[in-house]
Amino acid sequence: MCPILRLCHAMARAAAHDDDPRAKQLHALALAALVERDRLHARVSELEKGRDERHDVMTDLA
């Protein structure tokens, strides 16, 4: 987990003990950031796979 997400997550956990509504918002933000990070990682993997497949085709044609 990147440092910013780790910080958000830690702050949310700490504030949750006080039942602070901001803690819930912060926790939701941290979770949304994690989901977005995972989505971006999946997209990068998809693009890298496509690049590798194109490279294989070009190698076969050469």
mmCIF file of the N, C-alpha and C atoms, coordinates in Angstrom:
data_MODEL
# 
_entry.id   MODEL 
# 
loop_
_atom_site.group_PDB 
_atom_site.id 
_atom_site.type_symbol 
_atom_site.label_atom_id 
_atom_site.label_alt_id 
_atom_site.label_comp_id 
_atom_site.label_asym_id 
_atom_site.label_entity_id 
_atom_site.label_seq_id 
_atom_site.pdbx_PDB_ins_code 
_atom_site.Cartn_x 
_atom_site.Cartn_y 
_atom_site.Cartn_z 
_atom_site.occupancy 
_atom_site.B_iso_or_equiv 
_atom_site.pdbx_formal_charge 
_atom_site.auth_seq_id 
_atom_site.auth_comp_id 
_atom_site.auth_asym_id 
_atom_site.auth_atom_id 
_atom_site.pdbx_PDB_model_num 
ATOM 1   N N  . MET A 1 1  ? 0.858   -1.165  0.000   1.00 0.00 ? 1  MET A N  1 
ATOM 2   C CA . MET A 1 1  ? 0.000   0.000   0.000   1.00 0.00 ? 1  MET A CA 1 
ATOM 3   C C  . MET A 1 1  ? 0.905   1.230   0.000   1.00 0.00 ? 1  MET A C  1 
ATOM 4   N N  . CYS A 1 2  ? 0.539   2.213   -0.788  1.00 0.00 ? 2  CYS A N  1 
ATOM 5   C CA . CYS A 1 2  ? 1.369   3.411   -0.867  1.00 0.00 ? 2  CYS A CA 1 
ATOM 6   C C  . CYS A 1 2  ? 1.256   4.207   0.442   1.00 0.00 ? 2  CYS A C  1 
ATOM 7   N N  . PRO A 1 3  ? 2.235   5.050   0.720   1.00 0.00 ? 3  PRO A N  1 
ATOM 8   C CA . PRO A 1 3  ? 2.264   5.787   1.998   1.00 0.00 ? 3  PRO A CA 1 
ATOM 9   C C  . PRO A 1 3  ? 1.015   6.639   2.254   1.00 0.00 ? 3  PRO A C  1 
ATOM 10  N N  . ILE A 1 4  ? 0.488   7.284   1.225   1.00 0.00 ? 4  ILE A N  1 
ATOM 11  C CA . ILE A 1 4  ? -0.701  8.130   1.413   1.00 0.00 ? 4  ILE A CA 1 
ATOM 12  C C  . ILE A 1 4  ? -1.896  7.276   1.836   1.00 0.00 ? 4  ILE A C  1 
ATOM 13  N N  . LEU A 1 5  ? -2.080  6.138   1.161   1.00 0.00 ? 5  LEU A N  1 
ATOM 14  C CA . LEU A 1 5  ? -3.200  5.267   1.519   1.00 0.00 ? 5  LEU A CA 1 
ATOM 15  C C  . LEU A 1 5  ? -3.019  4.685   2.910   1.00 0.00 ? 5  LEU A C  1 
ATOM 16  N N  . ARG A 1 6  ? -1.782  4.357   3.251   1.00 0.00 ? 6  ARG A N  1 
ATOM 17  C CA . ARG A 1 6  ? -1.499  3.829   4.592   1.00 0.00 ? 6  ARG A CA 1 
ATOM 18  C C  . ARG A 1 6  ? -1.854  4.871   5.644   1.00 0.00 ? 6  ARG A C  1 
ATOM 19  N N  . LEU A 1 7  ? -1.499  6.114   5.377   1.00 0.00 ? 7  LEU A N  1 
ATOM 20  C CA . LEU A 1 7  ? -1.800  7.204   6.308   1.00 0.00 ? 7  LEU A CA 1 
ATOM 21  C C  . LEU A 1 7  ? -3.310  7.393   6.449   1.00 0.00 ? 7  LEU A C  1 
ATOM 22  N N  . CYS A 1 8  ? -4.023  7.433   5.325   1.00 0.00 ? 8  CYS A N  1 
ATOM 23  C CA . CYS A 1 8  ? -5.489  7.580   5.371   1.00 0.00 ? 8  CYS A CA 1 
ATOM 24  C C  . CYS A 1 8  ? -6.117  6.446   6.165   1.00 0.00 ? 8  CYS A C  1 
ATOM 25  N N  . HIS A 1 9  ? -5.646  5.245   5.915   1.00 0.00 ? 9  HIS A N  1 
ATOM 26  C CA . HIS A 1 9  ? -6.201  4.079   6.594   1.00 0.00 ? 9  HIS A CA 1 
ATOM 27  C C  . HIS A 1 9  ? -5.933  4.154   8.103   1.00 0.00 ? 9  HIS A C  1 
ATOM 28  N N  . ALA A 1 10 ? -4.725  4.528   8.478   1.00 0.00 ? 10 ALA A N  1 
ATOM 29  C CA . ALA A 1 10 ? -4.372  4.642   9.900   1.00 0.00 ? 10 ALA A CA 1 
ATOM 30  C C  . ALA A 1 10 ? -5.185  5.738   10.582  1.00 0.00 ? 10 ALA A C  1 
ATOM 31  N N  . MET A 1 11 ? -5.349  6.871   9.904   1.00 0.00 ? 11 MET A N  1 
ATOM 32  C CA . MET A 1 11 ? -6.130  7.966   10.475  1.00 0.00 ? 11 MET A CA 1 
ATOM 33  C C  . MET A 1 11 ? -7.590  7.550   10.643  1.00 0.00 ? 11 MET A C  1 
ATOM 34  N N  . ALA A 1 12 ? -8.104  6.830   9.668   1.00 0.00 ? 12 ALA A N  1 
ATOM 35  C CA . ALA A 1 12 ? -9.496  6.387   9.746   1.00 0.00 ? 12 ALA A CA 1 
ATOM 36  C C  . ALA A 1 12 ? -9.689  5.411   10.901  1.00 0.00 ? 12 ALA A C  1 
ATOM 37  N N  . ARG A 1 13 ? -8.746  4.500   11.063  1.00 0.00 ? 13 ARG A N  1 
ATOM 38  C CA . ARG A 1 13 ? -8.848  3.536   12.173  1.00 0.00 ? 13 ARG A CA 1 
ATOM 39  C C  . ARG A 1 13 ? -8.787  4.258   13.515  1.00 0.00 ? 13 ARG A C  1 
ATOM 40  N N  . ALA A 1 14 ? -7.878  5.220   13.627  1.00 0.00 ? 14 ALA A N  1 
ATOM 41  C CA . ALA A 1 14 ? -7.725  5.952   14.887  1.00 0.00 ? 14 ALA A CA 1 
ATOM 42  C C  . ALA A 1 14 ? -8.983  6.764   15.195  1.00 0.00 ? 14 ALA A C  1 
ATOM 43  N N  . ALA A 1 15 ? -9.523  7.418   14.194  1.00 0.00 ? 15 ALA A N  1 
ATOM 44  C CA . ALA A 1 15 ? -10.705 8.254   14.410  1.00 0.00 ? 15 ALA A CA 1 
ATOM 45  C C  . ALA A 1 15 ? -11.956 7.415   14.630  1.00 0.00 ? 15 ALA A C  1 
ATOM 46  N N  . ALA A 1 16 ? -11.959 6.191   14.147  1.00 0.00 ? 16 ALA A N  1 
ATOM 47  C CA . ALA A 1 16 ? -13.139 5.324   14.288  1.00 0.00 ? 16 ALA A CA 1 
ATOM 48  C C  . ALA A 1 16 ? -13.438 5.028   15.751  1.00 0.00 ? 16 ALA A C  1 
ATOM 49  N N  . HIS A 1 17 ? -12.419 5.050   16.581  1.00 0.00 ? 17 HIS A N  1 
ATOM 50  C CA . HIS A 1 17 ? -12.632 4.791   18.005  1.00 0.00 ? 17 HIS A CA 1 
ATOM 51  C C  . HIS A 1 17 ? -13.476 5.886   18.651  1.00 0.00 ? 17 HIS A C  1 
ATOM 52  N N  . ASP A 1 18 ? -13.464 7.070   18.072  1.00 0.00 ? 18 ASP A N  1 
ATOM 53  C CA . ASP A 1 18 ? -14.258 8.183   18.597  1.00 0.00 ? 18 ASP A CA 1 
ATOM 54  C C  . ASP A 1 18 ? -15.645 8.239   17.966  1.00 0.00 ? 18 ASP A C  1 
ATOM 55  N N  . ASP A 1 19 ? -15.937 7.308   17.053  1.00 0.00 ? 19 ASP A N  1 
ATOM 56  C CA . ASP A 1 19 ? -17.194 7.291   16.301  1.00 0.00 ? 19 ASP A CA 1 
ATOM 57  C C  . ASP A 1 19 ? -17.412 8.627   15.595  1.00 0.00 ? 19 ASP A C  1 
ATOM 58  N N  . ASP A 1 20 ? -16.359 9.153   15.033  1.00 0.00 ? 20 ASP A N  1 
ATOM 59  C CA . ASP A 1 20 ? -16.376 10.424  14.312  1.00 0.00 ? 20 ASP A CA 1 
ATOM 60  C C  . ASP A 1 20 ? -16.883 10.187  12.885  1.00 0.00 ? 20 ASP A C  1 
ATOM 61  N N  . PRO A 1 21 ? -17.900 10.930  12.440  1.00 0.00 ? 21 PRO A N  1 
ATOM 62  C CA . PRO A 1 21 ? -18.409 10.740  11.075  1.00 0.00 ? 21 PRO A CA 1 
ATOM 63  C C  . PRO A 1 21 ? -17.334 11.007  10.020  1.00 0.00 ? 21 PRO A C  1 
ATOM 64  N N  . ARG A 1 22 ? -16.388 11.874  10.353  1.00 0.00 ? 22 ARG A N  1 
ATOM 65  C CA . ARG A 1 22 ? -15.294 12.136  9.408   1.00 0.00 ? 22 ARG A CA 1 
ATOM 66  C C  . ARG A 1 22 ? -14.440 10.897  9.217   1.00 0.00 ? 22 ARG A C  1 
ATOM 67  N N  . ALA A 1 23 ? -14.375 10.061  10.252  1.00 0.00 ? 23 ALA A N  1 
ATOM 68  C CA . ALA A 1 23 ? -13.607 8.823   10.149  1.00 0.00 ? 23 ALA A CA 1 
ATOM 69  C C  . ALA A 1 23 ? -14.213 7.913   9.093   1.00 0.00 ? 23 ALA A C  1 
ATOM 70  N N  . LYS A 1 24 ? -15.542 7.863   9.082   1.00 0.00 ? 24 LYS A N  1 
ATOM 71  C CA . LYS A 1 24 ? -16.213 7.037   8.076   1.00 0.00 ? 24 LYS A CA 1 
ATOM 72  C C  . LYS A 1 24 ? -15.943 7.571   6.675   1.00 0.00 ? 24 LYS A C  1 
ATOM 73  N N  . GLN A 1 25 ? -15.953 8.882   6.526   1.00 0.00 ? 25 GLN A N  1 
ATOM 74  C CA . GLN A 1 25 ? -15.663 9.486   5.224   1.00 0.00 ? 25 GLN A CA 1 
ATOM 75  C C  . GLN A 1 25 ? -14.224 9.196   4.808   1.00 0.00 ? 25 GLN A C  1 
ATOM 76  N N  . LEU A 1 26 ? -13.308 9.316   5.745   1.00 0.00 ? 26 LEU A N  1 
ATOM 77  C CA . LEU A 1 26 ? -11.903 9.069   5.456   1.00 0.00 ? 26 LEU A CA 1 
ATOM 78  C C  . LEU A 1 26 ? -11.678 7.604   5.106   1.00 0.00 ? 26 LEU A C  1 
ATOM 79  N N  . HIS A 1 27 ? -12.338 6.726   5.825   1.00 0.00 ? 27 HIS A N  1 
ATOM 80  C CA . HIS A 1 27 ? -12.209 5.299   5.544   1.00 0.00 ? 27 HIS A CA 1 
ATOM 81  C C  . HIS A 1 27 ? -12.769 4.986   4.157   1.00 0.00 ? 27 HIS A C  1 
ATOM 82  N N  . ALA A 1 28 ? -13.907 5.578   3.820   1.00 0.00 ? 28 ALA A N  1 
ATOM 83  C CA . ALA A 1 28 ? -14.497 5.375   2.492   1.00 0.00 ? 28 ALA A CA 1 
ATOM 84  C C  . ALA A 1 28 ? -13.563 5.900   1.407   1.00 0.00 ? 28 ALA A C  1 
ATOM 85  N N  . LEU A 1 29 ? -12.932 7.027   1.665   1.00 0.00 ? 29 LEU A N  1 
ATOM 86  C CA . LEU A 1 29 ? -11.983 7.594   0.707   1.00 0.00 ? 29 LEU A CA 1 
ATOM 87  C C  . LEU A 1 29 ? -10.785 6.672   0.516   1.00 0.00 ? 29 LEU A C  1 
ATOM 88  N N  . ALA A 1 30 ? -10.268 6.140   1.607   1.00 0.00 ? 30 ALA A N  1 
ATOM 89  C CA . ALA A 1 30 ? -9.126  5.226   1.518   1.00 0.00 ? 30 ALA A CA 1 
ATOM 90  C C  . ALA A 1 30 ? -9.512  3.964   0.744   1.00 0.00 ? 30 ALA A C  1 
ATOM 91  N N  . LEU A 1 31 ? -10.700 3.441   1.003   1.00 0.00 ? 31 LEU A N  1 
ATOM 92  C CA . LEU A 1 31 ? -11.150 2.249   0.278   1.00 0.00 ? 31 LEU A CA 1 
ATOM 93  C C  . LEU A 1 31 ? -11.349 2.547   -1.202  1.00 0.00 ? 31 LEU A C  1 
ATOM 94  N N  . ALA A 1 32 ? -11.916 3.709   -1.511  1.00 0.00 ? 32 ALA A N  1 
ATOM 95  C CA . ALA A 1 32 ? -12.103 4.090   -2.918  1.00 0.00 ? 32 ALA A CA 1 
ATOM 96  C C  . ALA A 1 32 ? -10.753 4.225   -3.620  1.00 0.00 ? 32 ALA A C  1 
ATOM 97  N N  . ALA A 1 33 ? -9.777  4.772   -2.914  1.00 0.00 ? 33 ALA A N  1 
ATOM 98  C CA . ALA A 1 33 ? -8.438  4.902   -3.495  1.00 0.00 ? 33 ALA A CA 1 
ATOM 99  C C  . ALA A 1 33 ? -7.823  3.530   -3.751  1.00 0.00 ? 33 ALA A C  1 
ATOM 100 N N  . LEU A 1 34 ? -8.047  2.593   -2.841  1.00 0.00 ? 34 LEU A N  1 
ATOM 101 C CA . LEU A 1 34 ? -7.536  1.231   -3.041  1.00 0.00 ? 34 LEU A CA 1 
ATOM 102 C C  . LEU A 1 34 ? -8.193  0.572   -4.249  1.00 0.00 ? 34 LEU A C  1 
ATOM 103 N N  . VAL A 1 35 ? -9.494  0.757   -4.384  1.00 0.00 ? 35 VAL A N  1 
ATOM 104 C CA . VAL A 1 35 ? -10.213 0.190   -5.531  1.00 0.00 ? 35 VAL A CA 1 
ATOM 105 C C  . VAL A 1 35 ? -9.682  0.800   -6.824  1.00 0.00 ? 35 VAL A C  1 
ATOM 106 N N  . GLU A 1 36 ? -9.484  2.097   -6.837  1.00 0.00 ? 36 GLU A N  1 
ATOM 107 C CA . GLU A 1 36 ? -8.962  2.777   -8.029  1.00 0.00 ? 36 GLU A CA 1 
ATOM 108 C C  . GLU A 1 36 ? -7.553  2.296   -8.350  1.00 0.00 ? 36 GLU A C  1 
ATOM 109 N N  . ARG A 1 37 ? -6.735  2.137   -7.318  1.00 0.00 ? 37 ARG A N  1 
ATOM 110 C CA . ARG A 1 37 ? -5.375  1.630   -7.539  1.00 0.00 ? 37 ARG A CA 1 
ATOM 111 C C  . ARG A 1 37 ? -5.411  0.235   -8.164  1.00 0.00 ? 37 ARG A C  1 
ATOM 112 N N  . ASP A 1 38 ? -6.276  -0.619  -7.636  1.00 0.00 ? 38 ASP A N  1 
ATOM 113 C CA . ASP A 1 38 ? -6.393  -1.972  -8.184  1.00 0.00 ? 38 ASP A CA 1 
ATOM 114 C C  . ASP A 1 38 ? -6.889  -1.945  -9.625  1.00 0.00 ? 38 ASP A C  1 
ATOM 115 N N  . ARG A 1 39 ? -7.823  -1.038  -9.917  1.00 0.00 ? 39 ARG A N  1 
ATOM 116 C CA . ARG A 1 39 ? -8.340  -0.917  -11.279 1.00 0.00 ? 39 ARG A CA 1 
ATOM 117 C C  . ARG A 1 39 ? -7.233  -0.474  -12.232 1.00 0.00 ? 39 ARG A C  1 
ATOM 118 N N  . LEU A 1 40 ? -6.437  0.483   -11.797 1.00 0.00 ? 40 LEU A N  1 
ATOM 119 C CA . LEU A 1 40 ? -5.338  0.965   -12.632 1.00 0.00 ? 40 LEU A CA 1 
ATOM 120 C C  . LEU A 1 40 ? -4.275  -0.109  -12.832 1.00 0.00 ? 40 LEU A C  1 
ATOM 121 N N  . HIS A 1 41 ? -3.971  -0.863  -11.783 1.00 0.00 ? 41 HIS A N  1 
ATOM 122 C CA . HIS A 1 41 ? -3.004  -1.958  -11.918 1.00 0.00 ? 41 HIS A CA 1 
ATOM 123 C C  . HIS A 1 41 ? -3.505  -2.994  -12.919 1.00 0.00 ? 41 HIS A C  1 
ATOM 124 N N  . ALA A 1 42 ? -4.799  -3.299  -12.867 1.00 0.00 ? 42 ALA A N  1 
ATOM 125 C CA . ALA A 1 42 ? -5.376  -4.271  -13.803 1.00 0.00 ? 42 ALA A CA 1 
ATOM 126 C C  . ALA A 1 42 ? -5.287  -3.745  -15.229 1.00 0.00 ? 42 ALA A C  1 
ATOM 127 N N  . ARG A 1 43 ? -5.548  -2.470  -15.410 1.00 0.00 ? 43 ARG A N  1 
ATOM 128 C CA . ARG A 1 43 ? -5.472  -1.864  -16.753 1.00 0.00 ? 43 ARG A CA 1 
ATOM 129 C C  . ARG A 1 43 ? -4.042  -1.890  -17.274 1.00 0.00 ? 43 ARG A C  1 
ATOM 130 N N  . VAL A 1 44 ? -3.085  -1.577  -16.428 1.00 0.00 ? 44 VAL A N  1 
ATOM 131 C CA . VAL A 1 44 ? -1.676  -1.620  -16.836 1.00 0.00 ? 44 VAL A CA 1 
ATOM 132 C C  . VAL A 1 44 ? -1.294  -3.039  -17.235 1.00 0.00 ? 44 VAL A C  1 
ATOM 133 N N  . SER A 1 45 ? -1.729  -4.017  -16.467 1.00 0.00 ? 45 SER A N  1 
ATOM 134 C CA . SER A 1 45 ? -1.441  -5.417  -16.800 1.00 0.00 ? 45 SER A CA 1 
ATOM 135 C C  . SER A 1 45 ? -2.042  -5.783  -18.150 1.00 0.00 ? 45 SER A C  1 
ATOM 136 N N  . GLU A 1 46 ? -3.270  -5.310  -18.397 1.00 0.00 ? 46 GLU A N  1 
ATOM 137 C CA . GLU A 1 46 ? -3.932  -5.550  -19.679 1.00 0.00 ? 46 GLU A CA 1 
ATOM 138 C C  . GLU A 1 46 ? -3.121  -4.958  -20.826 1.00 0.00 ? 46 GLU A C  1 
ATOM 139 N N  . LEU A 1 47 ? -2.681  -3.726  -20.648 1.00 0.00 ? 47 LEU A N  1 
ATOM 140 C CA . LEU A 1 47 ? -1.899  -3.056  -21.690 1.00 0.00 ? 47 LEU A CA 1 
ATOM 141 C C  . LEU A 1 47 ? -0.566  -3.754  -21.914 1.00 0.00 ? 47 LEU A C  1 
ATOM 142 N N  . GLU A 1 48 ? 0.073   -4.180  -20.830 1.00 0.00 ? 48 GLU A N  1 
ATOM 143 C CA . GLU A 1 48 ? 1.348   -4.884  -20.968 1.00 0.00 ? 48 GLU A CA 1 
ATOM 144 C C  . GLU A 1 48 ? 1.159   -6.215  -21.684 1.00 0.00 ? 48 GLU A C  1 
ATOM 145 N N  . LYS A 1 49 ? 0.069   -6.897  -21.392 1.00 0.00 ? 49 LYS A N  1 
ATOM 146 C CA . LYS A 1 49 ? -0.213  -8.175  -22.056 1.00 0.00 ? 49 LYS A CA 1 
ATOM 147 C C  . LYS A 1 49 ? -0.410  -7.943  -23.549 1.00 0.00 ? 49 LYS A C  1 
ATOM 148 N N  . GLY A 1 50 ? -1.166  -6.902  -23.903 1.00 0.00 ? 50 GLY A N  1 
ATOM 149 C CA . GLY A 1 50 ? -1.378  -6.560  -25.310 1.00 0.00 ? 50 GLY A CA 1 
ATOM 150 C C  . GLY A 1 50 ? -0.071  -6.224  -26.004 1.00 0.00 ? 50 GLY A C  1 
ATOM 151 N N  . ARG A 1 51 ? 0.781   -5.496  -25.319 1.00 0.00 ? 51 ARG A N  1 
ATOM 152 C CA . ARG A 1 51 ? 2.087   -5.141  -25.883 1.00 0.00 ? 51 ARG A CA 1 
ATOM 153 C C  . ARG A 1 51 ? 2.912   -6.401  -26.128 1.00 0.00 ? 51 ARG A C  1 
ATOM 154 N N  . ASP A 1 52 ? 2.905   -7.314  -25.169 1.00 0.00 ? 52 ASP A N  1 
ATOM 155 C CA . ASP A 1 52 ? 3.657   -8.562  -25.316 1.00 0.00 ? 52 ASP A CA 1 
ATOM 156 C C  . ASP A 1 52 ? 3.115   -9.398  -26.467 1.00 0.00 ? 52 ASP A C  1 
ATOM 157 N N  . GLU A 1 53 ? 1.783   -9.423  -26.616 1.00 0.00 ? 53 GLU A N  1 
ATOM 158 C CA . GLU A 1 53 ? 1.179   -10.182 -27.715 1.00 0.00 ? 53 GLU A CA 1 
ATOM 159 C C  . GLU A 1 53 ? 1.561   -9.577  -29.058 1.00 0.00 ? 53 GLU A C  1 
ATOM 160 N N  . ARG A 1 54 ? 1.554   -8.242  -29.153 1.00 0.00 ? 54 ARG A N  1 
ATOM 161 C CA . ARG A 1 54 ? 1.958   -7.588  -30.406 1.00 0.00 ? 54 ARG A CA 1 
ATOM 162 C C  . ARG A 1 54 ? 3.415   -7.884  -30.707 1.00 0.00 ? 54 ARG A C  1 
ATOM 163 N N  . HIS A 1 55 ? 4.241   -7.877  -29.680 1.00 0.00 ? 55 HIS A N  1 
ATOM 164 C CA . HIS A 1 55 ? 5.663   -8.178  -29.866 1.00 0.00 ? 55 HIS A CA 1 
ATOM 165 C C  . HIS A 1 55 ? 5.834   -9.605  -30.389 1.00 0.00 ? 55 HIS A C  1 
ATOM 166 N N  . ASP A 1 56 ? 5.068   -10.545 -29.837 1.00 0.00 ? 56 ASP A N  1 
ATOM 167 C CA . ASP A 1 56 ? 5.145   -11.940 -30.286 1.00 0.00 ? 56 ASP A CA 1 
ATOM 168 C C  . ASP A 1 56 ? 4.738   -12.064 -31.746 1.00 0.00 ? 56 ASP A C  1 
ATOM 169 N N  . VAL A 1 57 ? 3.677   -11.348 -32.148 1.00 0.00 ? 57 VAL A N  1 
ATOM 170 C CA . VAL A 1 57 ? 3.224   -11.398 -33.542 1.00 0.00 ? 57 VAL A CA 1 
ATOM 171 C C  . VAL A 1 57 ? 4.293   -10.823 -34.454 1.00 0.00 ? 57 VAL A C  1 
ATOM 172 N N  . MET A 1 58 ? 4.871   -9.696  -34.068 1.00 0.00 ? 58 MET A N  1 
ATOM 173 C CA . MET A 1 58 ? 5.912   -9.067  -34.897 1.00 0.00 ? 58 MET A CA 1 
ATOM 174 C C  . MET A 1 58 ? 7.131   -9.978  -34.998 1.00 0.00 ? 58 MET A C  1 
ATOM 175 N N  . THR A 1 59 ? 7.455   -10.658 -33.921 1.00 0.00 ? 59 THR A N  1 
ATOM 176 C CA . THR A 1 59 ? 8.591   -11.584 -33.930 1.00 0.00 ? 59 THR A CA 1 
ATOM 177 C C  . THR A 1 59 ? 8.299   -12.753 -34.864 1.00 0.00 ? 59 THR A C  1 
ATOM 178 N N  . ASP A 1 60 ? 7.069   -13.253 -34.831 1.00 0.00 ? 60 ASP A N  1 
ATOM 179 C CA . ASP A 1 60 ? 6.686   -14.361 -35.712 1.00 0.00 ? 60 ASP A CA 1 
ATOM 180 C C  . ASP A 1 60 ? 6.729   -13.942 -37.175 1.00 0.00 ? 60 ASP A C  1 
ATOM 181 N N  . LEU A 1 61 ? 6.363   -12.691 -37.454 1.00 0.00 ? 61 LEU A N  1 
ATOM 182 C CA . LEU A 1 61 ? 6.353   -12.209 -38.836 1.00 0.00 ? 61 LEU A CA 1 
ATOM 183 C C  . LEU A 1 61 ? 7.759   -11.939 -39.358 1.00 0.00 ? 61 LEU A C  1 
ATOM 184 N N  . ALA A 1 62 ? 8.685   -11.687 -38.474 1.00 0.00 ? 62 ALA A N  1 
ATOM 185 C CA . ALA A 1 62 ? 10.057  -11.337 -38.887 1.00 0.00 ? 62 ALA A CA 1 
ATOM 186 C C  . ALA A 1 62 ? 10.858  -12.517 -39.347 1.00 0.00 ? 62 ALA A C  1 
# 
